[in-house]
């Protein structure tokens, strides 16, 4: 072992496990060293790049031996693109790591007594499983090491793809993405070549200039396709020509929309999305229910696994048909409408007003008359007066964002004292924290992880709590 700029260099280290956030780890004596893109059993040389109080972070500089169970990544962009970082780990083993992650976080962070965690419900589709992707136009593409070392002038620096992790102004051009089904790749590649041929300026992220900014593609299991092109400024002639060319090349696009966004960030939630052709929405279906999806609507990005997730939530809710159910963080009311036929009344609450409008439309379209939806800050809405007006819940279903629930929301749930709480989470760490706060009155009875994102460390987790 040598030293390099006062940061350790470790030779022939065996990777022993996968830890939090999907990082691989090794132990050097009592010291834990985290790295990426390594599988347990790999033997590597590690150069430390960050020193922390209780651990170090390192990058792999050489592989001496590959783990026997390691598989070849299927995507040519692997290792540069920020997605699908676990491609080299067999899928069944990925599920094992996700199971361990859920168990560790509930026990270690939540310090909870929990029943055995059920095996992770794996995804039948491990590629082309997403229904939404967002791509970035950039005039400053990521350059390969060979291109940089050659010191030759690069004539073509335009890219349409994903941001390189850690480099906000560099975009890797994507030829084939394995995440979203057809016609996603064809649409993206068509727009890239059209823009290059027509000499349309790609966005300069650093200097905030250029015509073409972002591309969003949404697909549904029913075969509908939504495309949203974001421009930095209006140029009606060139915008209409591009959108017309796209419409002609892909008549299967059922919703073609655009945004003119000249502000400092890419989000379109606060922007006007305008219709160019087709409808201003697409439809998804699940168990005969139809769900309207607009350009700003949230919908689980793995439609097939969303069905499994909602089935678990409904089963855990244990509905007999007589309950009042509160669905917190209801979004566009997907879970609320999914369980409405199995209970007396369901009340969905969400802080995004547009989402609540979609939820009401979804209820009306599906002839659901026992679902009420309210927009507002959940911690401010859940007052004694609200419970008195609409009835206290026997069952609460909650599906908060990654940050988890606000402490005041937890207090309101404890105050109203439902018989059962079904907690759906995309972040078992914050879920564990919230479960610990609920443990004064509730006990964890069931834990069911669901894999929504194969080849990543992310995992959804559903927990059933029952009143003690």
Kinemage of the C-alpha trace (Angstrom):
@kinemage 1
@onewidth
@group {chain A} dominant
@subgroup {mainchain}
@vectorlist {calphas} color= white
{ca unk a 1} P 0.000 0.000 0.000
{ca unk a 2} L 1.342 3.373 -0.996
{ca unk a 3} L 0.408 7.018 -0.626
{ca unk a 4} L -0.766 9.372 -3.319
{ca unk a 5} L -1.119 13.048 -2.394
{ca unk a 6} L -1.758 12.035 1.217
{ca unk a 7} L -4.705 9.873 0.142
{ca unk a 8} L -4.352 6.130 0.455
{ca unk a 9} L -3.893 3.726 -2.423
{ca unk a 10} L -5.005 0.150 -1.729
{ca unk a 11} L -3.863 -2.786 -3.845
{ca unk a 12} L -5.672 -6.068 -4.519
{ca unk a 13} L -8.664 -5.339 -2.311
{ca unk a 14} L -11.651 -7.708 -2.391
{ca unk a 15} L -15.085 -6.101 -2.652
{ca unk a 16} L -17.216 -7.760 0.023
{ca unk a 17} L -20.689 -6.200 -0.065
{ca unk a 18} L -23.097 -3.625 -1.465
{ca unk a 19} L -24.051 -0.804 0.907
{ca unk a 20} L -26.318 2.225 1.020
{ca unk a 21} L -27.145 4.078 -2.195
{ca unk a 22} L -25.919 1.092 -4.199
{ca unk a 23} L -22.244 1.681 -3.500
{ca unk a 24} L -19.877 -1.295 -3.252
{ca unk a 25} L -17.702 -1.622 -0.172
{ca unk a 26} L -14.506 -3.205 1.075
{ca unk a 27} L -12.922 -3.349 4.513
{ca unk a 28} L -9.310 -2.371 5.054
{ca unk a 29} L -8.726 -3.479 8.625
{ca unk a 30} L -11.495 -1.693 10.541
{ca unk a 31} L -11.915 0.965 7.856
{ca unk a 32} L -14.820 0.871 5.392
{ca unk a 33} L -14.030 2.010 1.845
{ca unk a 34} L -16.863 2.716 -0.610
{ca unk a 35} L -16.551 2.595 -4.386
{ca unk a 36} L -18.828 2.195 -7.426
{ca unk a 37} L -19.338 -0.192 -10.351
{ca unk a 38} L -17.930 -3.174 -8.467
{ca unk a 39} L -19.522 -6.483 -7.475
{ca unk a 40} L -18.827 -8.556 -4.352
{ca unk a 41} L -15.922 -10.832 -5.244
{ca unk a 42} L -14.156 -8.333 -7.523
{ca unk a 43} L -10.465 -7.827 -6.646
{ca unk a 44} L -9.375 -4.254 -7.375
{ca unk a 45} L -6.871 -1.478 -6.763
{ca unk a 46} L -8.470 1.534 -5.092
{ca unk a 47} L -7.392 5.162 -5.102
{ca unk a 48} L -9.006 7.086 -2.238
{ca unk a 49} L -10.597 10.347 -3.408
{ca unk a 50} L -12.464 11.409 -0.241
{ca unk a 51} L -11.630 10.871 3.425
{ca unk a 52} L -14.451 11.019 5.946
{ca unk a 53} L -14.476 10.485 9.698
{ca unk a 54} L -15.816 6.928 9.599
{ca unk a 55} L -15.135 5.851 6.011
{ca unk a 56} L -13.348 6.625 2.753
{ca unk a 57} L -14.529 6.882 -0.848
{ca unk a 58} L -12.347 5.558 -3.633
{ca unk a 59} L -12.305 4.994 -7.375
{ca unk a 60} L -11.228 1.758 -9.010
{ca unk a 61} L -8.013 2.103 -11.001
{ca unk a 62} L -7.499 -1.572 -11.879
{ca unk a 63} L -9.379 -4.876 -11.828
{ca unk a 64} L -7.246 -7.892 -10.924
{ca unk a 65} L -10.078 -10.415 -10.827
{ca unk a 66} L -13.754 -10.293 -11.680
{ca unk a 67} L -16.397 -11.897 -9.458
{ca unk a 68} L -17.709 -15.165 -10.856
{ca unk a 69} L -21.330 -14.018 -10.793
{ca unk a 70} L -20.577 -10.758 -12.642
{ca unk a 71} L -22.390 -10.399 -16.000
{ca unk a 72} L -21.549 -8.249 -19.020
{ca unk a 73} L -23.382 -4.879 -19.118
{ca unk a 74} L -25.852 -4.782 -22.010
{ca unk a 75} L -25.706 -1.019 -22.676
{ca unk a 76} L -22.788 0.569 -24.500
{ca unk a 77} L -23.213 3.736 -22.408
{ca unk a 78} L -22.696 1.826 -19.131
{ca unk a 79} L -20.239 3.440 -16.717
{ca unk a 80} L -20.574 6.925 -18.223
{ca unk a 81} L -24.327 7.425 -18.199
{ca unk a 82} L -25.662 7.787 -14.672
{ca unk a 83} L -28.433 5.193 -15.033
{ca unk a 84} L -28.608 1.400 -14.720
{ca unk a 85} L -25.478 1.181 -12.548
{ca unk a 86} L -26.116 -2.449 -11.526
{ca unk a 87} L -26.119 -3.959 -15.023
{ca unk a 88} L -23.118 -6.128 -14.126
{ca unk a 89} L -24.982 -7.775 -11.217
{ca unk a 90} L -27.366 -10.661 -12.080
{ca unk a 91} L -30.964 -9.558 -11.531
{ca unk a 92} L -31.749 -12.140 -8.828
{ca unk a 93} L -28.729 -10.911 -6.871
{ca unk a 94} L -29.882 -7.300 -7.287
{ca unk a 95} L -33.133 -8.302 -5.574
{ca unk a 96} L -31.138 -9.889 -2.736
{ca unk a 97} L -29.217 -6.634 -2.200
{ca unk a 98} L -32.447 -4.600 -2.250
{ca unk a 99} L -34.025 -6.950 0.295
{ca unk a 100} L -30.991 -6.521 2.561
{ca unk a 101} L -31.135 -2.728 2.118
{ca unk a 102} L -34.775 -2.578 3.266
{ca unk a 103} L -34.133 -4.851 6.228
{ca unk a 104} L -30.992 -2.955 7.302
{ca unk a 105} L -32.629 0.461 7.100
{ca unk a 106} L -35.766 -0.507 9.015
{ca unk a 107} L -33.743 -2.174 11.772
{ca unk a 108} L -30.729 0.160 11.900
{ca unk a 109} L -32.285 3.587 11.204
{ca unk a 110} L -35.751 2.911 12.568
{ca unk a 111} L -34.484 0.597 15.348
{ca unk a 112} L -37.721 -1.254 14.775
{ca unk a 113} L -38.856 -4.719 15.640
{ca unk a 114} L -40.102 -6.024 12.324
{ca unk a 115} L -41.418 -9.336 11.017
{ca unk a 116} L -39.413 -11.144 8.314
{ca unk a 117} L -39.255 -8.959 5.212
{ca unk a 118} L -41.047 -10.624 2.293
{ca unk a 119} L -38.941 -11.415 -0.805
{ca unk a 120} L -38.780 -8.461 -3.206
{ca unk a 121} L -41.429 -8.570 -5.933
{ca unk a 122} L -39.207 -8.463 -9.020
{ca unk a 123} L -40.030 -6.828 -12.324
{ca unk a 124} L -40.963 -9.149 -15.176
{ca unk a 125} L -39.446 -6.611 -17.556
{ca unk a 126} L -35.884 -5.619 -16.620
{ca unk a 127} L -35.364 -3.482 -19.739
{ca unk a 128} L -37.709 -1.081 -21.545
{ca unk a 129} L -39.819 -0.799 -18.404
{ca unk a 130} L -40.097 2.985 -18.022
{ca unk a 131} L -43.000 5.032 -19.362
{ca unk a 132} L -41.250 8.402 -19.088
{ca unk a 133} L -37.785 9.745 -19.928
{ca unk a 134} L -36.350 13.249 -20.164
{ca unk a 135} L -33.411 14.073 -22.422
{ca unk a 136} L -31.273 17.223 -22.665
{ca unk a 137} L -30.057 19.037 -25.778
{ca unk a 138} L -26.510 20.339 -25.315
{ca unk a 139} L -23.849 21.959 -27.497
{ca unk a 140} L -21.168 20.574 -25.155
{ca unk a 141} L -21.231 16.810 -25.283
{ca unk a 142} L -19.146 14.561 -23.070
{ca unk a 143} L -15.833 13.722 -24.780
{ca unk a 144} L -14.166 10.326 -24.580
{ca unk a 145} L -10.685 10.038 -23.078
{ca unk a 146} L -9.354 9.234 -26.568
{ca unk a 147} L -10.882 12.418 -27.991
{ca unk a 148} L -9.366 14.523 -25.216
{ca unk a 149} L -5.903 12.934 -25.502
{ca unk a 150} L -5.852 13.309 -29.295
{ca unk a 151} L -5.956 17.118 -28.888
{ca unk a 152} L -7.720 17.271 -32.243
{ca unk a 153} L -10.454 19.791 -32.852
{ca unk a 154} L -13.883 18.218 -32.372
{ca unk a 155} L -16.166 19.482 -35.170
{ca unk a 156} L -19.404 18.101 -33.718
{ca unk a 157} L -20.147 18.750 -30.038
{ca unk a 158} L -23.940 18.581 -30.087
{ca unk a 159} L -25.656 15.940 -27.970
{ca unk a 160} L -29.153 14.787 -27.106
{ca unk a 161} L -29.041 12.506 -24.105
{ca unk a 162} L -28.444 12.395 -20.353
{ca unk a 163} L -26.327 14.535 -18.053
{ca unk a 164} L -23.047 12.922 -17.013
{ca unk a 165} L -23.140 12.418 -13.204
{ca unk a 166} L -21.301 15.205 -11.420
{ca unk a 167} L -20.938 17.352 -14.577
{ca unk a 168} L -23.922 19.671 -14.895
{ca unk a 169} L -22.841 21.061 -18.277
{ca unk a 170} L -21.829 17.797 -19.991
{ca unk a 171} L -24.331 15.569 -21.771
{ca unk a 172} L -23.635 12.089 -23.097
{ca unk a 173} L -25.195 11.493 -26.528
{ca unk a 174} L -27.470 8.460 -26.289
{ca unk a 175} L -27.774 6.178 -29.290
{ca unk a 176} L -29.872 3.428 -27.690
{ca unk a 177} L -31.419 3.645 -24.240
{ca unk a 178} L -32.677 0.356 -22.801
{ca unk a 179} L -35.156 1.988 -20.421
{ca unk a 180} L -38.144 2.999 -22.546
{ca unk a 181} L -39.901 1.005 -25.282
{ca unk a 182} L -40.313 2.051 -28.910
{ca unk a 183} L -40.717 4.570 -30.381
{ca unk a 184} L -38.659 6.398 -27.731
{ca unk a 185} L -35.214 5.781 -29.249
{ca unk a 186} L -36.406 6.477 -32.790
{ca unk a 187} L -38.020 9.797 -31.773
{ca unk a 188} L -34.909 10.987 -29.929
{ca unk a 189} L -32.528 10.011 -32.743
{ca unk a 190} L -34.797 11.589 -35.378
{ca unk a 191} L -34.845 14.902 -33.505
{ca unk a 192} L -31.080 14.844 -33.015
{ca unk a 193} L -30.343 14.287 -36.721
{ca unk a 194} L -33.018 16.741 -37.846
{ca unk a 195} L -31.622 19.468 -35.565
{ca unk a 196} L -28.046 18.875 -36.764
{ca unk a 197} L -29.049 18.915 -40.442
{ca unk a 198} L -31.109 22.091 -39.997
{ca unk a 199} L -28.307 23.733 -37.960
{ca unk a 200} L -30.637 24.413 -35.045
{ca unk a 201} L -28.657 25.689 -32.015
{ca unk a 202} L -28.469 23.165 -29.169
{ca unk a 203} L -28.674 24.633 -25.665
{ca unk a 204} L -25.537 25.981 -23.990
{ca unk a 205} L -26.170 25.091 -20.357
{ca unk a 206} L -23.270 27.148 -19.015
{ca unk a 207} L -24.037 30.352 -20.945
{ca unk a 208} L -27.833 29.871 -21.045
{ca unk a 209} L -28.297 30.263 -24.780
{ca unk a 210} L -29.454 28.145 -27.707
{ca unk a 211} L -32.782 27.100 -29.226
{ca unk a 212} L -33.389 23.437 -28.313
{ca unk a 213} L -33.489 22.662 -24.604
{ca unk a 214} L -35.131 19.393 -23.459
{ca unk a 215} L -37.222 16.494 -24.719
{ca unk a 216} L -39.753 14.486 -22.678
{ca unk a 217} L -41.239 11.246 -24.008
{ca unk a 218} L -44.113 9.476 -22.239
{ca unk a 219} L -45.604 6.148 -23.326
{ca unk a 220} L -48.475 4.017 -22.020
{ca unk a 221} L -49.332 0.324 -22.027
{ca unk a 222} L -52.309 1.228 -24.238
{ca unk a 223} L -49.958 2.395 -27.009
{ca unk a 224} L -50.325 6.159 -26.617
{ca unk a 225} L -47.286 8.443 -26.938
{ca unk a 226} L -46.751 11.986 -25.604
{ca unk a 227} L -43.796 14.106 -26.740
{ca unk a 228} L -42.928 17.486 -25.194
{ca unk a 229} L -40.159 19.561 -26.783
{ca unk a 230} L -38.841 22.503 -24.768
{ca unk a 231} L -37.344 25.506 -26.562
{ca unk a 232} L -35.318 28.248 -24.856
{ca unk a 233} L -36.913 31.009 -26.940
{ca unk a 234} L -39.681 31.275 -29.512
{ca unk a 235} L -38.812 31.001 -33.197
{ca unk a 236} L -42.160 30.150 -34.733
{ca unk a 237} L -40.929 29.149 -38.199
{ca unk a 238} L -38.225 26.769 -36.989
{ca unk a 239} L -40.333 25.449 -34.093
{ca unk a 240} L -43.306 24.635 -36.329
{ca unk a 241} L -41.069 23.058 -38.975
{ca unk a 242} L -39.430 20.769 -36.396
{ca unk a 243} L -42.726 19.727 -34.791
{ca unk a 244} L -44.387 19.162 -38.184
{ca unk a 245} L -41.462 16.993 -39.317
{ca unk a 246} L -41.708 14.982 -36.094
{ca unk a 247} L -45.481 14.567 -36.491
{ca unk a 248} L -45.064 13.364 -40.097
{ca unk a 249} L -42.290 10.898 -39.196
{ca unk a 250} L -44.181 9.485 -36.200
{ca unk a 251} L -47.953 9.487 -36.763
{ca unk a 252} L -48.240 7.243 -33.659
{ca unk a 253} L -47.578 10.313 -31.459
{ca unk a 254} L -51.005 10.983 -29.932
{ca unk a 255} L -49.990 14.096 -27.967
{ca unk a 256} L -47.387 16.493 -29.389
{ca unk a 257} L -46.717 19.473 -27.143
{ca unk a 258} L -44.113 22.170 -26.628
{ca unk a 259} L -42.849 24.655 -24.035
{ca unk a 260} L -40.931 27.914 -24.370
{ca unk a 261} L -38.828 28.034 -21.201
{ca unk a 262} L -36.369 30.905 -20.857
{ca unk a 263} L -35.789 30.623 -17.103
{ca unk a 264} L -32.668 29.327 -15.372
{ca unk a 265} L -33.710 25.700 -14.836
{ca unk a 266} L -35.298 22.942 -16.916
{ca unk a 267} L -38.408 22.216 -14.843
{ca unk a 268} L -41.678 22.831 -16.683
{ca unk a 269} L -44.043 22.514 -13.708
{ca unk a 270} L -44.373 26.315 -13.612
{ca unk a 271} L -44.460 26.750 -17.402
{ca unk a 272} L -47.305 26.803 -19.931
{ca unk a 273} L -47.309 23.606 -22.002
{ca unk a 274} L -48.892 24.255 -25.402
{ca unk a 275} L -50.522 21.754 -27.727
{ca unk a 276} L -49.211 21.381 -31.293
{ca unk a 277} L -51.092 18.264 -32.423
{ca unk a 278} L -53.301 15.517 -31.001
{ca unk a 279} L -54.617 15.560 -27.432
{ca unk a 280} L -53.208 17.405 -24.415
{ca unk a 281} L -53.105 14.112 -22.461
{ca unk a 282} L -52.644 10.368 -22.774
{ca unk a 283} L -54.471 7.513 -21.023
{ca unk a 284} L -53.157 4.608 -18.949
{ca unk a 285} L -55.256 1.623 -17.898
{ca unk a 286} L -55.127 -0.692 -14.893
{ca unk a 287} L -57.725 -3.301 -13.910
{ca unk a 288} L -60.268 -1.644 -16.179
{ca unk a 289} L -59.636 1.773 -14.601
{ca unk a 290} L -58.501 4.615 -16.870
{ca unk a 291} L -56.048 7.268 -15.714
{ca unk a 292} L -55.576 10.579 -17.512
{ca unk a 293} L -51.948 11.705 -17.722
{ca unk a 294} L -51.200 15.310 -18.650
{ca unk a 295} L -47.764 16.800 -19.415
{ca unk a 296} L -47.188 17.645 -15.729
{ca unk a 297} L -48.960 14.648 -14.167
{ca unk a 298} L -47.128 12.287 -11.850
{ca unk a 299} L -47.592 8.626 -12.652
{ca unk a 300} L -45.384 5.745 -11.490
{ca unk a 301} L -42.754 5.334 -14.199
{ca unk a 302} L -42.951 1.521 -14.292
{ca unk a 303} L -46.600 0.862 -15.193
{ca unk a 304} L -46.452 -2.920 -14.790
{ca unk a 305} L -44.814 -2.760 -11.365
{ca unk a 306} L -47.120 0.082 -10.302
{ca unk a 307} L -49.953 -2.441 -10.594
{ca unk a 308} L -48.094 -4.839 -8.280
{ca unk a 309} L -47.363 -1.988 -5.855
{ca unk a 310} L -50.997 -0.892 -5.687
{ca unk a 311} L -52.192 -4.475 -5.305
{ca unk a 312} L -49.918 -4.852 -2.263
{ca unk a 313} L -51.174 -1.545 -0.792
{ca unk a 314} L -54.799 -2.605 -1.309
{ca unk a 315} L -54.182 -6.035 0.209
{ca unk a 316} L -52.408 -4.525 3.247
{ca unk a 317} L -55.308 -2.088 3.724
{ca unk a 318} L -57.562 -5.091 4.437
{ca unk a 319} L -60.704 -3.377 3.186
{ca unk a 320} L -64.132 -4.902 3.847
{ca unk a 321} L -66.190 -2.212 2.086
{ca unk a 322} L -67.187 -0.224 5.176
{ca unk a 323} L -64.045 1.854 5.833
{ca unk a 324} L -63.222 5.513 5.390
{ca unk a 325} L -59.755 5.618 3.804
{ca unk a 326} L -57.422 8.615 3.649
{ca unk a 327} L -54.917 8.545 0.775
{ca unk a 328} L -52.197 11.056 1.653
{ca unk a 329} L -49.910 12.443 -1.080
{ca unk a 330} L -52.484 11.072 -3.517
{ca unk a 331} L -50.924 12.675 -6.634
{ca unk a 332} L -53.384 12.145 -9.488
{ca unk a 333} L -55.458 9.886 -7.266
{ca unk a 334} L -54.178 6.591 -8.636
{ca unk a 335} L -54.186 4.679 -5.341
{ca unk a 336} L -57.382 6.392 -4.130
{ca unk a 337} L -59.273 5.426 -7.271
{ca unk a 338} L -57.690 1.959 -7.198
{ca unk a 339} L -59.105 1.215 -3.717
{ca unk a 340} L -62.362 3.200 -3.962
{ca unk a 341} L -64.489 0.219 -5.026
{ca unk a 342} L -63.367 -1.695 -1.948
{ca unk a 343} L -64.267 0.852 0.769
{ca unk a 344} L -67.121 3.151 1.826
{ca unk a 345} L -65.313 6.419 1.137
{ca unk a 346} L -61.808 7.536 0.180
{ca unk a 347} L -60.331 10.991 0.688
{ca unk a 348} L -57.259 11.922 -1.330
{ca unk a 349} L -55.046 14.845 -0.306
{ca unk a 350} L -52.221 16.357 -2.357
{ca unk a 351} L -50.435 19.716 -2.342
{ca unk a 352} L -50.300 20.116 -6.173
{ca unk a 353} L -53.638 21.596 -7.373
{ca unk a 354} L -53.197 20.371 -10.983
{ca unk a 355} L -52.732 16.809 -9.731
{ca unk a 356} L -55.964 17.035 -7.736
{ca unk a 357} L -57.821 18.224 -10.847
{ca unk a 358} L -56.521 15.107 -12.646
{ca unk a 359} L -57.592 12.957 -9.677
{ca unk a 360} L -61.147 14.314 -9.872
{ca unk a 361} L -61.252 13.728 -13.625
{ca unk a 362} L -59.972 10.170 -13.149
{ca unk a 363} L -62.706 9.506 -10.572
{ca unk a 364} L -65.400 10.884 -12.901
{ca unk a 365} L -64.131 8.938 -15.936
{ca unk a 366} L -64.253 5.714 -13.920
{ca unk a 367} L -67.705 6.475 -12.421
{ca unk a 368} L -66.263 6.567 -8.907
{ca unk a 369} L -68.622 8.538 -6.710
{ca unk a 370} L -67.150 7.831 -3.271
{ca unk a 371} L -63.789 9.598 -3.724
{ca unk a 372} L -63.219 13.182 -2.553
{ca unk a 373} L -60.029 15.077 -3.360
{ca unk a 374} L -58.486 18.103 -1.660
{ca unk a 375} L -55.504 20.243 -2.635
{ca unk a 376} L -53.352 21.863 0.020
{ca unk a 377} L -50.553 21.402 2.513
{ca unk a 378} L -51.358 18.090 4.188
{ca unk a 379} L -50.113 19.143 7.620
{ca unk a 380} L -52.439 22.168 7.510
{ca unk a 381} L -55.453 20.306 6.110
{ca unk a 382} L -55.459 17.460 8.644
{ca unk a 383} L -57.165 19.377 11.463
{ca unk a 384} L -59.765 18.160 13.987
{ca unk a 385} L -62.341 20.172 12.025
{ca unk a 386} L -61.432 18.351 8.792
{ca unk a 387} L -61.787 14.950 10.484
{ca unk a 388} L -65.093 16.004 12.011
{ca unk a 389} L -66.427 17.140 8.632
{ca unk a 390} L -65.276 14.155 6.561
{ca unk a 391} L -64.974 11.415 9.156
{ca unk a 392} L -61.937 9.929 10.848
{ca unk a 393} L -60.172 7.230 8.816
{ca unk a 394} L -60.128 3.553 9.738
{ca unk a 395} L -57.272 3.176 7.243
{ca unk a 396} L -54.592 5.639 6.138
{ca unk a 397} L -52.560 4.996 2.992
{ca unk a 398} L -49.575 7.306 2.598
{ca unk a 399} L -47.138 7.541 -0.315
{ca unk a 400} L -44.935 10.582 0.389
{ca unk a 401} L -41.994 11.876 -1.678
{ca unk a 402} L -38.418 10.751 -0.955
{ca unk a 403} L -38.099 13.129 1.998
{ca unk a 404} L -40.852 11.257 3.844
{ca unk a 405} L -43.687 12.724 5.907
{ca unk a 406} L -43.624 16.003 7.817
{ca unk a 407} L -43.623 15.474 11.574
{ca unk a 408} L -46.898 17.415 11.872
{ca unk a 409} L -48.548 14.976 9.434
{ca unk a 410} L -47.370 12.074 11.599
{ca unk a 411} L -48.820 13.808 14.676
{ca unk a 412} L -52.156 14.270 12.892
{ca unk a 413} L -52.235 10.567 11.950
{ca unk a 414} L -51.457 9.585 15.548
{ca unk a 415} L -54.188 11.932 16.782
{ca unk a 416} L -56.902 10.467 14.531
{ca unk a 417} L -55.760 6.925 15.411
{ca unk a 418} L -56.684 4.770 12.375
{ca unk a 419} L -56.761 0.982 12.814
{ca unk a 420} L -54.239 0.448 10.012
{ca unk a 421} L -51.614 2.507 8.203
{ca unk a 422} L -50.212 1.430 4.846
{ca unk a 423} L -46.958 3.281 4.195
{ca unk a 424} L -45.689 3.185 0.603
{ca unk a 425} L -42.181 4.585 0.201
{ca unk a 426} L -39.552 5.096 -2.499
{ca unk a 427} L -36.942 5.702 0.208
{ca unk a 428} L -36.774 3.070 2.994
{ca unk a 429} L -34.379 5.293 4.985
{ca unk a 430} L -36.895 8.133 5.516
{ca unk a 431} L -39.648 5.548 5.830
{ca unk a 432} L -37.724 3.969 8.733
{ca unk a 433} L -37.436 7.362 10.436
{ca unk a 434} L -41.200 7.941 10.139
{ca unk a 435} L -42.052 4.417 11.274
{ca unk a 436} L -40.000 5.021 14.423
{ca unk a 437} L -42.178 8.068 15.207
{ca unk a 438} L -45.352 6.063 14.576
{ca unk a 439} L -44.113 3.166 16.739
{ca unk a 440} L -45.465 4.835 19.910
{ca unk a 441} L -48.910 3.573 18.873
{ca unk a 442} L -48.329 1.191 15.957
{ca unk a 443} L -46.501 -2.032 15.250
{ca unk a 444} L -45.064 -3.122 11.895
{ca unk a 445} L -46.953 -6.254 10.789
{ca unk a 446} L -45.882 -6.752 7.159
{ca unk a 447} L -43.053 -5.521 4.936
{ca unk a 448} L -43.168 -5.981 1.157
{ca unk a 449} L -40.486 -4.456 -1.111
{ca unk a 450} L -41.367 -3.998 -4.800
{ca unk a 451} L -38.708 -3.465 -7.452
{ca unk a 452} L -39.721 -0.613 -9.743
{ca unk a 453} L -36.245 0.125 -11.118
{ca unk a 454} L -34.179 -2.894 -12.231
{ca unk a 455} L -30.408 -2.342 -12.546
{ca unk a 456} L -30.497 0.462 -9.961
{ca unk a 457} L -30.271 0.406 -6.153
{ca unk a 458} L -33.714 2.009 -5.786
{ca unk a 459} L -36.544 -0.006 -4.264
{ca unk a 460} L -40.133 0.765 -3.255
{ca unk a 461} L -41.280 -0.589 0.079
{ca unk a 462} L -44.785 -1.125 1.468
{ca unk a 463} L -45.276 -1.482 5.221
{ca unk a 464} L -48.444 -2.383 7.105
{ca unk a 465} L -48.792 -0.905 10.599
{ca unk a 466} L -51.513 -1.910 13.010
{ca unk a 467} L -52.600 -0.126 16.160
{ca unk a 468} L -51.093 -1.605 19.295
